Amino acid sequence: MASIKDVAAEAGVSVATVSRVLNDHPSVSADARTRVSAAVEALGYRPNAVARSLRTDQTRTLGLVISDVMNPYFTELARSVEEEARALGYSVIIGNADERPDLQDHHVRTLLDRRIDGLLVSPTDGGSPLMLDAARAGTPMVFVDRWIPGVDVPVVRADGRAAVRDLVAHLHRLGHRRLAIIAGPAATTTGSERVEAFREALGACGIDLPDAYIGQGDFQAESGRRVTEGFLDLPEPPEVVFAADNLMALGALDAVRARGLRVPDDIALAAFDDIPWFVHTDPPVTAIAQPTGELGRAAVRALVDRIEGRAPRSVTLPARLVVRRSCGETGETGETGETGETGETGQDRQVGQDGQDGRQDRGGRQGRGGRQGRGGQDSARNRSQS
């Protein structure tokens, strides 16, 4: 394996000159830079990253702690972070918190011990003293998707309130009045924010959100199944279940099918966090999509700005409603529409910020034929008009 001395000998320059070229120092002449670059290529020389980090006090490495690597949303987020970091000359070390605050802090502590240049975190809760201490100590840090109130670091996230309003207005036009939510953990900003946005959107349509229609989940599929089973056992089950993330939506779908019921004939389903799988379920799931790729790229750019001495800024991007068929929509198949994250056409329809979709919905229509389910109870889809 070639050494820096071998490169210097091959290029006919000093070791110091080679070092300056490798570190992109401006004092090197164009001729010397060309000869060193040619020697590096000819000898296949690779600088020792550890040794370089000791000299420059930089490792060109970022840490990323995500909430759940099994969640397709965070998988896509991690991919976009790694791609943008690589384009900017950084590597990424990823830690999976698995929605556990103790595991999150373990990864944060380990990454800081490894002398990363900066840290991207999607917090699993709002009370980590470790991250508060790291921020106060000046560690370059950016929160992505979720954040911790009171910790003064940039936040890169999507604002889903307008999309939730669009969803509720869409469901109202379809004739739905009993709407329930599977909430995420209240200790997370996304968990509490989505419930509040849902409640506000229902209020704007003159619909109450009773406590019985709020089920506490944990952003995991099993909690979606458990909460949905509880909804189905109510004397008056909801007509629509809105899952506050994609994994809980999949759990909800499992619970409905386990009862021998059908979506949307017996109960409708919608989700926050669109994923490519949703276009392949039967029926395709109406969902709120976040600009996942751009969130990851913007988070990396904000962190690199902080590392390299530029003033970073928080970024908020809009989420959007993607209408499919899981809430009783009709006339979707074969009609062209943009899809954004899923990359599909012909099945999806995006609804704009004004909530208008330009289609004829079924507000005021009667139920779907009196299907029986849950041991002879009337289908949740057979409702009196209000």
C-alpha positions as CSV (number, residue, x, y, z in Angstrom):
1,M,0.0,0.0,0.0
2,A,1.4,3.4,-1.1
3,S,2.3,5.9,1.6
4,I,2.3,9.7,1.5
5,K,6.1,9.6,1.1
6,D,5.7,7.4,-2.0
7,V,3.3,10.0,-3.5
8,A,5.8,12.8,-2.8
9,A,8.6,10.9,-4.5
10,E,6.5,10.1,-7.5
11,A,5.3,13.7,-7.9
12,G,8.8,15.2,-7.2
13,V,7.5,17.3,-4.3
14,S,7.8,17.4,-0.5
15,V,5.5,15.5,1.8
16,A,4.2,18.8,3.1
17,T,3.1,19.8,-0.4
18,V,1.3,16.5,-0.8
19,S,-0.5,17.1,2.5
20,R,-1.5,20.6,1.4
21,V,-2.9,19.2,-1.9
22,L,-4.9,16.5,-0.1
23,N,-6.3,19.1,2.3
24,D,-7.1,21.5,-0.5
25,H,-4.9,24.2,0.8
26,P,-4.9,27.3,-1.5
27,S,-1.1,28.0,-1.4
28,V,-0.2,25.1,-3.7
29,S,0.6,25.9,-7.4
30,A,-1.5,24.5,-10.1
31,D,1.5,22.5,-11.5
32,A,2.2,20.9,-8.1
33,R,-1.4,20.1,-7.6
34,T,-1.6,18.4,-11.0
35,R,1.5,16.3,-10.4
36,V,0.3,15.2,-6.9
37,S,-3.1,14.3,-8.2
38,A,-1.5,12.2,-11.0
39,A,0.7,10.5,-8.5
40,V,-2.2,9.7,-6.1
41,E,-4.1,8.2,-9.0
42,A,-1.1,6.2,-10.4
43,L,-0.2,4.7,-6.9
44,G,-3.8,4.2,-5.8
45,Y,-3.0,6.2,-2.6
46,R,-5.8,6.6,0.0
47,P,-5.3,9.0,2.8
48,N,-5.8,7.8,6.4
49,A,-9.1,9.3,7.5
50,V,-8.3,8.8,11.2
51,A,-5.0,10.5,10.9
52,R,-6.5,13.3,8.9
53,S,-9.2,13.9,11.5
54,L,-6.6,14.3,14.2
55,R,-4.9,17.0,12.2
56,T,-8.0,18.9,11.0
57,D,-10.3,18.1,14.0
58,Q,-12.9,16.9,11.5
59,T,-13.9,13.4,10.6
60,R,-16.2,14.3,7.6
61,T,-18.8,12.1,9.3
62,L,-22.4,12.8,10.3
63,G,-24.5,10.9,12.8
64,L,-28.1,10.1,12.1
65,V,-30.4,8.7,14.8
66,I,-33.8,7.7,13.4
67,S,-36.9,6.6,15.3
68,D,-37.6,3.3,13.6
69,V,-35.6,1.8,10.7
70,M,-38.4,-0.6,10.0
71,N,-40.7,2.3,9.2
72,P,-40.5,2.9,5.4
73,Y,-40.8,6.7,6.0
74,F,-37.6,6.7,8.0
75,T,-35.9,4.3,5.6
76,E,-36.5,6.7,2.8
77,L,-35.4,9.6,5.0
78,A,-32.1,7.8,5.9
79,R,-31.5,7.1,2.2
80,S,-31.9,10.8,1.2
81,V,-29.7,11.9,4.1
82,E,-26.9,9.5,3.0
83,E,-27.1,10.6,-0.6
84,E,-27.0,14.3,0.2
85,A,-24.2,13.9,2.7
86,R,-22.1,11.9,0.2
87,A,-22.7,14.6,-2.4
88,L,-21.3,17.2,0.1
89,G,-18.3,15.0,1.0
90,Y,-19.5,13.5,4.2
91,S,-20.2,9.9,5.4
92,V,-23.1,8.9,7.6
93,I,-23.3,6.6,10.6
94,I,-26.9,5.5,11.4
95,G,-28.4,4.5,14.7
96,N,-31.9,3.0,15.0
97,A,-33.7,4.0,18.2
98,D,-36.6,1.6,17.7
99,E,-38.9,4.3,19.3
100,R,-37.0,3.8,22.6
101,P,-35.6,6.8,24.4
102,D,-32.9,4.8,26.1
103,L,-31.7,3.4,22.8
104,Q,-31.8,6.8,21.3
105,D,-29.6,8.2,24.0
106,H,-27.2,5.2,23.6
107,H,-26.7,6.0,19.9
108,V,-26.3,9.7,20.5
109,R,-23.7,9.1,23.2
110,T,-21.8,6.6,21.0
111,L,-21.8,8.9,18.0
112,L,-20.5,11.8,20.0
113,D,-17.7,9.6,21.4
114,R,-16.7,8.8,17.9
115,R,-16.1,12.5,17.2
116,I,-18.7,13.0,14.4
117,D,-18.8,16.5,13.0
118,G,-22.6,16.9,13.5
119,L,-25.8,15.0,14.5
120,L,-29.2,14.6,12.9
121,V,-31.9,13.3,15.2
122,S,-35.6,12.4,15.0
123,P,-36.3,12.3,18.7
124,T,-38.4,9.5,20.2
125,D,-39.6,11.7,23.0
126,G,-39.4,15.3,24.2
127,G,-37.3,15.0,27.3
128,S,-33.8,13.8,26.6
129,P,-31.3,15.6,28.9
130,L,-28.4,14.2,26.8
131,M,-29.5,16.1,23.7
132,L,-30.2,19.2,25.6
133,D,-26.7,19.1,27.1
134,A,-25.1,18.4,23.7
135,A,-26.9,21.4,22.1
136,R,-25.8,23.6,25.0
137,A,-22.2,22.4,24.6
138,G,-22.3,23.6,20.9
139,T,-22.6,20.2,19.2
140,P,-23.8,20.9,15.6
141,M,-27.2,19.4,15.6
142,V,-30.4,19.4,13.5
143,F,-33.8,17.8,14.4
144,V,-35.6,16.2,11.5
145,D,-39.3,15.3,11.3
146,R,-39.7,15.6,15.1
147,W,-38.2,18.0,17.6
148,I,-37.7,18.7,21.3
149,P,-39.4,22.0,22.5
150,G,-37.0,24.2,24.2
151,V,-33.8,22.9,22.6
152,D,-32.5,25.7,20.4
153,V,-31.4,23.8,17.2
154,P,-32.7,24.0,13.6
155,V,-35.7,21.8,12.8
156,V,-36.5,20.4,9.4
157,R,-40.0,19.0,9.2
158,A,-43.3,18.8,7.3
159,D,-46.4,20.7,8.3
160,G,-49.3,18.4,8.0
161,R,-52.1,20.6,9.4
162,A,-53.3,21.8,6.0
163,A,-53.2,18.2,4.6
164,V,-55.2,16.9,7.7
165,R,-57.8,19.7,7.0
166,D,-58.0,18.5,3.4
167,L,-58.4,14.9,4.5
168,V,-61.2,15.7,7.0
169,A,-63.0,17.9,4.4
170,H,-62.7,15.1,1.9
171,L,-64.2,12.6,4.3
172,H,-67.0,15.0,5.2
173,R,-67.9,15.4,1.5
174,L,-68.0,11.6,1.2
175,G,-70.7,11.6,4.0
176,H,-68.6,10.4,6.9
177,R,-69.4,11.8,10.3
178,R,-67.9,9.4,12.9
179,L,-64.2,9.7,12.5
180,A,-61.6,8.2,14.9
181,I,-57.8,8.5,15.2
182,I,-55.0,6.1,16.2
183,A,-52.7,8.6,17.8
184,G,-48.9,8.4,18.1
185,P,-47.1,8.8,21.4
186,A,-48.1,12.1,23.1
187,A,-44.5,12.6,24.2
188,T,-43.5,13.1,20.5
189,T,-44.2,16.4,18.8
190,T,-45.6,14.6,15.7
191,G,-47.9,12.4,17.9
192,S,-49.5,15.3,19.7
193,E,-49.5,17.7,16.7
194,R,-51.4,15.2,14.5
195,V,-54.1,14.6,17.1
196,E,-54.6,18.4,17.6
197,A,-54.7,19.0,13.8
198,F,-57.3,16.3,13.5
199,R,-59.4,17.7,16.3
200,E,-59.3,21.2,14.8
201,A,-60.2,19.9,11.3
202,L,-63.2,18.0,12.7
203,G,-64.3,21.1,14.6
204,A,-64.2,23.2,11.4
205,C,-66.7,20.7,9.9
206,G,-68.9,20.7,13.0
207,I,-67.8,17.3,14.1
208,D,-66.8,16.3,17.7
209,L,-64.0,14.0,18.6
210,P,-65.1,11.9,21.6
211,D,-62.5,10.3,23.8
212,A,-63.7,6.9,22.7
213,Y,-62.6,7.8,19.2
214,I,-59.0,8.6,20.3
215,G,-56.9,5.4,20.5
216,Q,-53.3,5.6,21.9
217,G,-50.8,4.0,19.6
218,D,-47.0,4.0,19.5
219,F,-46.2,4.3,15.8
220,Q,-45.9,0.5,15.6
221,A,-48.2,-1.9,13.7
222,E,-49.3,-3.9,16.7
223,S,-50.7,-0.8,18.4
224,G,-52.7,0.0,15.2
225,R,-54.2,-3.5,15.3
226,R,-55.0,-3.2,19.1
227,V,-56.6,0.2,18.9
228,T,-58.7,-0.7,15.8
229,E,-60.0,-3.8,17.5
230,G,-61.2,-1.6,20.3
231,F,-62.9,0.8,17.9
232,L,-64.7,-2.2,16.2
233,D,-66.0,-3.4,19.6
234,L,-67.6,0.0,20.4
235,P,-71.5,0.1,20.5
236,E,-71.2,2.7,17.8
237,P,-68.0,2.1,15.8
238,P,-66.4,4.9,13.8
239,E,-67.0,5.1,10.1
240,V,-63.4,6.1,9.4
241,V,-60.1,5.2,11.2
242,F,-57.3,7.7,10.6
243,A,-53.9,6.2,11.6
244,A,-51.3,8.8,12.5
245,D,-48.6,6.8,10.8
246,N,-48.2,4.2,8.1
247,L,-47.3,1.2,10.3
248,M,-50.3,1.8,12.6
249,A,-52.4,1.9,9.4
250,L,-51.2,-1.5,8.3
251,G,-52.0,-2.8,11.8
252,A,-55.5,-1.3,11.5
253,L,-56.0,-3.0,8.1
254,D,-55.0,-6.3,9.6
255,A,-57.5,-5.9,12.4
256,V,-60.3,-5.1,10.0
257,R,-59.6,-8.1,7.8
258,A,-59.3,-10.4,10.9
259,R,-62.9,-9.6,11.6
260,G,-64.0,-10.6,8.1
261,L,-64.7,-7.0,7.3
262,R,-63.8,-5.0,4.2
263,V,-62.3,-1.5,3.6
264,P,-64.1,0.7,2.7
265,D,-67.4,-1.2,2.6
266,D,-67.6,-1.8,6.4
267,I,-65.1,0.8,7.7
268,A,-62.9,3.4,5.9
269,L,-59.2,3.8,6.5
270,A,-56.8,6.7,6.0
271,A,-53.2,7.2,7.0
272,F,-50.5,9.8,7.7
273,D,-47.2,9.1,6.0
274,D,-47.8,7.7,2.5
275,I,-45.6,4.8,1.5
276,P,-45.2,3.0,-1.9
277,W,-47.0,-0.1,-0.5
278,F,-50.3,1.8,-0.2
279,V,-50.9,1.8,-3.9
280,H,-50.7,-2.0,-3.9
281,T,-53.1,-2.8,-1.0
282,D,-56.7,-3.7,-1.7
283,P,-58.1,-1.1,-1.8
284,P,-55.2,1.5,-2.2
285,V,-55.0,3.6,0.9
286,T,-55.8,7.3,0.9
287,A,-52.9,8.9,2.8
288,I,-51.1,12.1,3.7
289,A,-47.7,12.2,2.0
290,Q,-44.7,14.1,3.4
291,P,-41.8,15.3,1.1
292,T,-39.5,12.7,2.6
293,G,-36.6,13.0,0.3
294,E,-36.5,16.8,0.4
295,L,-36.7,16.7,4.2
296,G,-33.6,14.5,4.4
297,R,-31.7,16.7,1.9
298,A,-32.7,19.9,3.6
299,A,-31.6,18.5,7.0
300,V,-28.2,17.6,5.8
301,R,-27.7,21.0,4.2
302,A,-28.7,22.7,7.4
303,L,-26.3,20.6,9.4
304,V,-23.4,21.2,7.0
305,D,-24.1,24.9,7.2
306,R,-23.8,24.7,10.9
307,I,-20.6,22.6,10.8
308,E,-18.9,24.9,8.2
309,G,-19.7,28.1,10.0
310,R,-22.7,29.3,8.1
311,A,-26.0,30.3,9.7
312,P,-28.4,27.4,9.5
313,R,-32.1,27.8,9.3
314,S,-35.2,25.8,10.1
315,V,-37.2,24.4,7.2
316,T,-40.9,23.6,7.1
317,L,-42.3,21.9,4.0
318,P,-46.0,21.2,3.2
319,A,-47.5,17.7,3.3
320,R,-50.2,16.8,0.9
321,L,-53.3,14.6,0.6
322,V,-53.2,11.7,-1.8
323,V,-56.7,10.4,-2.5
324,R,-57.1,6.7,-3.4
325,R,-59.9,4.3,-2.6
326,S,-59.9,3.3,1.0
327,C,-62.5,5.8,2.1
328,G,-65.3,5.0,-0.4
329,E,-64.0,7.2,-3.2
330,T,-65.2,6.4,-6.7
331,G,-64.0,7.1,-10.3
332,E,-60.3,7.0,-9.5
333,T,-59.0,4.1,-11.6
334,G,-57.7,5.2,-14.9
335,E,-57.7,8.9,-14.2
336,T,-54.3,10.5,-14.4
337,G,-52.9,12.3,-11.3
338,E,-49.5,13.2,-9.9
339,T,-48.4,11.1,-7.0
340,G,-45.2,12.5,-5.7
341,E,-43.5,10.0,-3.3
342,T,-45.1,6.9,-4.7
343,G,-44.2,7.5,-8.3
344,E,-47.5,6.0,-9.5
345,T,-50.0,7.5,-11.9
346,G,-53.6,6.7,-12.7
347,Q,-54.7,5.7,-9.2
348,D,-53.7,8.7,-7.0
349,R,-55.1,12.2,-6.9
350,Q,-53.5,15.0,-4.9
351,V,-55.7,17.5,-3.1
352,G,-54.4,21.1,-2.9
353,Q,-54.2,23.4,0.0
354,D,-57.7,24.7,-0.6
355,G,-59.1,21.2,-0.1
356,Q,-60.7,21.2,-3.5
357,D,-60.2,18.1,-5.6
358,G,-62.4,18.9,-8.6
359,R,-64.2,15.5,-8.4
360,Q,-67.8,14.6,-7.7
361,D,-67.9,13.1,-4.2
362,R,-70.7,11.3,-2.5
363,G,-71.7,13.6,0.3
364,G,-75.3,13.0,1.4
365,R,-75.5,9.5,-0.1
366,Q,-77.1,6.6,1.7
367,G,-75.1,3.6,3.1
368,R,-73.5,0.9,0.9
369,G,-76.3,-1.6,0.9
370,G,-76.5,-2.6,4.6
371,R,-73.6,-5.0,4.8
372,Q,-73.6,-6.9,8.1
373,G,-70.5,-7.4,10.2
374,R,-69.2,-7.8,13.8
375,G,-71.8,-10.5,14.7
376,G,-74.8,-8.9,13.0
377,Q,-74.2,-5.3,13.8
378,D,-75.0,-2.9,11.0
379,S,-72.0,-1.9,8.9
380,A,-70.2,1.2,10.0
381,R,-70.9,2.5,6.6
382,N,-74.7,2.5,7.0
383,R,-75.3,5.9,8.6
384,S,-78.1,8.3,9.1
385,Q,-77.4,11.6,7.4
386,S,-76.5,14.6,9.5
